[in-house]
């Protein structure tokens, strides 16, 4: 208990300076620094970054720094076709990103676990709409953190039809593990984009959380959402001619610098892989869980063959 308090105090002190930083100014500066087209400087940036963070360029569709017009093109690079196979089971729910598991489990009293001893409110995370949050009460969630070295495109964990997208303005705190342990209610305070899909498992919420130095958030249907940074929420329905359908494993968006994706499922729809736990690395396309209907069917088969 004493060690937990000491670690929490240490992380709080380490994150205290972030309250004083000009977060938007720094993020706008990062946006510009990663999009200049000075050829020699872009090449230097990419080589240094790849060396410092251990980026495996052999996985990328284009493996030479010369192939990228600016640093952000490298940062959001596509991978080769065989680099991330999608789990072939029709009932598998796959990881939408490369990264690591920050937290994973069940919602308790409409709250999601942020860090040991800390939780935050589902309604606040989804923008204050009780009706939007209602299907997910008592459900399952997974919080996935993308570090700077990771592949930064975001893919669909299941096939789905986009129902709505909501941009929510907010702060731009870092989402690194130490900051997550040091700033209360972080994910519900940061700028984020809430996407709700209709899937065979019911509604699925995919929350793309912004952070300091995240130059922008994009989706494949709306393009660049930030910047410009807005002061008011923006809500868009996707019906009729605007309908968007995406297959499992298909790209749905990207972070232009690292951040966090939160998946939220209704109750009794998904069974997480038993070996998954916090801080475990994951790769896009690997199974995170299985639809409950598939789990029940498998159990019934085992009983029938017993």
C-alpha positions in Angstrom: 0.0 0.0 0.0 2.8 2.4 0.9 4.6 1.7 -2.3 1.5 2.3 -4.3 1.0 5.7 -2.7 4.7 6.6 -3.2 4.5 5.6 -6.9 1.3 7.6 -7.4 2.8 10.7 -5.7 6.0 10.3 -7.8 3.9 10.1 -11.1 1.7 13.0 -10.0 4.8 15.2 -9.4 6.3 14.1 -12.7 3.1 15.1 -14.5 2.5 18.4 -12.6 4.5 20.5 -15.1 2.0 19.5 -17.9 -0.7 21.7 -16.3 1.6 24.7 -17.1 2.6 23.8 -20.6 1.1 25.6 -23.6 -0.2 22.3 -24.9 -1.9 23.5 -28.1 1.0 25.8 -29.1 3.4 22.9 -28.7 1.2 20.5 -30.6 0.8 23.1 -33.4 4.6 23.4 -33.5 5.0 19.7 -33.7 2.5 19.7 -36.6 4.7 22.0 -38.6 8.0 20.4 -37.7 6.7 17.0 -38.9 5.5 18.3 -42.3 8.3 20.5 -43.6 9.7 19.3 -46.9 13.4 20.0 -46.4 14.8 16.8 -47.9 18.1 16.5 -45.9 16.4 17.3 -42.6 13.5 14.9 -43.2 16.0 12.1 -43.9 18.0 13.0 -40.7 14.8 13.1 -38.6 13.7 9.7 -39.8 17.1 8.0 -39.4 17.6 9.4 -35.9 14.0 8.5 -34.8 14.3 4.9 -36.2 17.6 4.4 -34.4 16.5 5.9 -31.1 13.1 4.1 -30.9 14.2 0.9 -32.7 11.7 1.2 -35.6 11.8 -1.8 -37.9 11.6 -0.2 -41.4 11.7 -3.6 -43.1 8.1 -4.0 -42.1 7.1 -0.8 -43.9 5.7 -0.7 -47.4 8.5 1.8 -48.1 11.7 1.0 -46.2 14.0 3.9 -47.2 13.9 7.3 -45.6 14.1 8.8 -49.1 10.6 7.4 -49.9 8.9 9.8 -47.5 8.2 13.5 -48.4 8.1 14.6 -44.8 8.5 13.1 -41.3 4.8 12.6 -40.7 4.5 10.5 -43.8 7.1 8.2 -42.2 5.4 8.3 -38.8 2.0 7.2 -40.3 3.7 4.8 -42.7 1.8 1.9 -44.2 3.1 -1.6 -43.5 3.8 -4.4 -46.0 0.8 -6.6 -47.0 2.0 -9.5 -44.9 3.4 -7.6 -41.9 0.1 -7.8 -39.8 -2.1 -10.7 -40.7 -5.6 -10.4 -39.4 -6.8 -13.3 -37.2 -8.8 -15.5 -39.6 -11.5 -16.6 -37.2 -14.8 -15.0 -38.1 -15.6 -14.6 -34.4 -12.3 -13.0 -33.4 -12.1 -9.4 -32.1 -8.7 -8.2 -33.2 -6.4 -5.5 -31.9 -7.0 -2.3 -33.9 -3.4 -1.0 -33.3 0.2 -1.9 -32.5 0.8 -0.8 -28.9 0.4 -2.1 -25.4 -2.6 -2.8 -23.1 -3.0 0.0 -20.6 -6.1 -1.5 -19.0 -8.7 -4.2 -20.0 -11.8 -5.6 -18.3 -15.3 -4.8 -17.2 -17.0 -1.5 -16.5 -18.0 -1.2 -12.9 -20.8 1.2 -12.0 -20.4 2.8 -15.4 -16.7 3.5 -14.7 -13.6 2.4 -16.6 -10.3 1.7 -14.9 -7.6 4.2 -15.7 -4.9 3.1 -13.4 -4.7 1.1 -10.1 -7.2 2.8 -7.7 -8.4 5.3 -10.3 -11.4 5.2 -12.6 -13.4 7.6 -14.8 -17.0 8.0 -16.0 -18.3 6.4 -19.1 -20.8 9.2 -19.8 -18.1 11.9 -19.5 -15.8 9.9 -21.8 -18.5 9.7 -24.5 -19.3 13.4 -24.3 -22.0 13.7 -21.7 -24.7 11.8 -23.6 -26.5 9.3 -21.4 -28.3 7.8 -24.4 -25.0 7.2 -26.2 -23.5 5.6 -23.1 -26.5 3.5 -22.2 -25.8 0.4 -24.4 -22.3 0.1 -22.9 -23.2 0.2 -19.2 -21.8 -2.9 -17.5 -19.9 -3.8 -20.7 -16.2 -4.5 -21.5 -13.4 -2.2 -22.4 -9.8 -2.2 -23.6 -7.5 0.8 -23.4 -4.5 0.5 -25.9 -1.6 2.9 -25.7 0.5 3.7 -28.8 4.1 4.7 -28.0 6.1 6.8 -30.5 7.8 3.8 -32.0 4.6 2.0 -32.9 2.7 1.7 -36.1 0.2 4.6 -36.0 -2.7 3.6 -38.3 -5.9 2.4 -36.6 -7.9 -0.5 -37.9 -11.3 -2.1 -37.2 -11.5 -4.8 -34.5 -14.7 -6.0 -36.1 -16.6 -5.2 -39.3 -19.0 -2.4 -38.7 -21.2 0.4 -40.1 -20.4 3.8 -38.8 -23.4 5.3 -37.0 -22.0 8.6 -35.6 -18.8 10.5 -34.9 -18.4 13.2 -32.2 -15.4 15.5 -31.8 -14.9 16.6 -28.1 -12.5 19.4 -27.3 -10.3 19.1 -24.3 -6.8 19.2 -22.8 -3.8 17.7 -24.4 -2.1 15.9 -21.6 0.4 13.2 -22.4 -1.0 9.7 -22.3 2.2 8.0 -21.4 1.9 5.4 -18.6 3.4 7.8 -16.0 1.0 10.5 -16.8 -2.0 8.1 -16.8 -0.9 7.2 -13.3 -0.5 10.9 -12.3 -3.5 12.8 -13.8 -7.0 11.9 -12.6 -9.8 11.5 -15.2 -7.3 12.0 -18.0 -9.0 10.3 -20.9 -12.3 12.1 -20.2 -10.5 15.4 -20.1 -8.3 15.1 -23.2 -9.4 16.0 -26.7 -11.0 13.0 -28.3 -13.0 11.6 -31.2 -15.8 9.2 -30.3 -16.9 6.8 -33.1 -19.9 4.5 -32.7 -20.3 1.6 -35.0 -23.0 -1.0 -35.5 -21.5 -4.5 -35.6 -22.6 -8.1 -35.3 -21.8 -7.8 -31.6 -24.1 -4.7 -31.2 -22.8 -1.2 -30.9 -19.0 -0.6 -30.6 -17.4 2.6 -29.4 -13.9 3.5 -30.6 -12.5 6.5 -28.8 -9.4 8.1 -30.3 -7.8 10.2 -27.5 -5.5 13.1 -28.4 -2.4 14.1 -26.5 0.3 16.6 -26.4 2.4 16.5 -29.6 -0.3 14.6 -31.5 -0.2 16.8 -34.5 -3.6 15.7 -35.7 -6.3 13.0 -35.6 -7.7 11.6 -38.9 -10.4 9.2 -40.0 -10.7 7.6 -43.4 -14.2 9.1 -43.9 -13.7 12.6 -42.6 -10.0 13.2 -43.2 -8.1 15.5 -40.8 -10.3 16.3 -37.8 -7.7 18.3 -35.7 -6.3 20.8 -36.2 -8.0 23.2 -36.3 -8.7 22.9 -32.6 -12.3 23.7 -31.8 -13.9 25.0 -28.6 -17.2 23.3 -29.1 -18.2 19.6 -29.7 -19.1 18.6 -33.2 -21.5 15.7 -33.9 -22.1 14.0 -37.3 -24.5 11.2 -38.1 -23.7 8.8 -41.0 -26.9 7.5 -42.6 -28.2 7.1 -46.0 -25.8 8.4 -48.7 -23.3 9.2 -45.9 -23.2 5.6 -44.7 -19.8 4.1 -44.1 -19.0 0.4 -43.9 -15.6 -1.0 -42.9 -14.4 -4.6 -42.8 -12.5 -6.1 -39.9 -8.9 -5.1 -40.2 -9.6 -2.2 -42.5 -8.0 1.1 -41.7 -10.4 3.6 -40.0 -8.0 6.4 -38.9 -4.6 7.4 -37.7 -2.7 9.4 -35.1 -0.1 11.8 -36.4 2.1 11.1 -33.4 1.2 8.7 -30.6 -1.8 8.4 -28.4 -4.5 6.0 -27.1 -7.5 4.1 -28.5 -10.3 2.9 -26.2 -12.7 0.1 -27.3 -16.0 -0.3 -25.5 -18.5 -3.1 -26.0 -21.9 -3.8 -24.5 -22.3 -6.4 -21.8 -22.3 -10.1 -22.7 -20.8 -9.6 -26.2 -17.1 -10.3 -25.9 -14.8 -12.7 -24.0 -11.3 -11.4 -23.6 -8.3 -13.7 -24.2 -7.4 -15.1 -20.8 -3.7 -14.3 -21.1 -4.1 -10.6 -21.8 -3.1 -8.2 -19.0 -2.0 -4.6 -18.4 1.4 -3.6 -20.0 1.3 -6.5 -22.4 2.3 -5.6 -26.0 -0.2 -6.2 -28.8 0.0 -6.1 -32.6 -2.7 -5.0 -35.0 -4.7 -8.0 -36.2 -3.9 -10.3 -33.3 -7.0 -11.6 -31.5 -7.9 -9.7 -28.3 -11.1 -11.7 -27.7 -13.9 -13.7 -29.1 -17.6 -12.9 -29.5 -19.7 -14.5 -26.6 -22.0 -16.3 -29.1 -18.9 -18.1 -30.4 -17.7 -19.0 -26.9 -21.1 -20.4 -26.0 -21.3 -22.4 -29.2 -17.9 -23.9 -28.5 -18.9 -24.9 -25.0 -22.1 -26.5 -26.3 -20.0 -28.5 -28.8 -17.7 -29.7 -26.0 -20.6 -30.8 -23.9 -22.2 -32.6 -26.8 -19.0 -34.5 -27.5 -18.4 -35.4 -23.8 
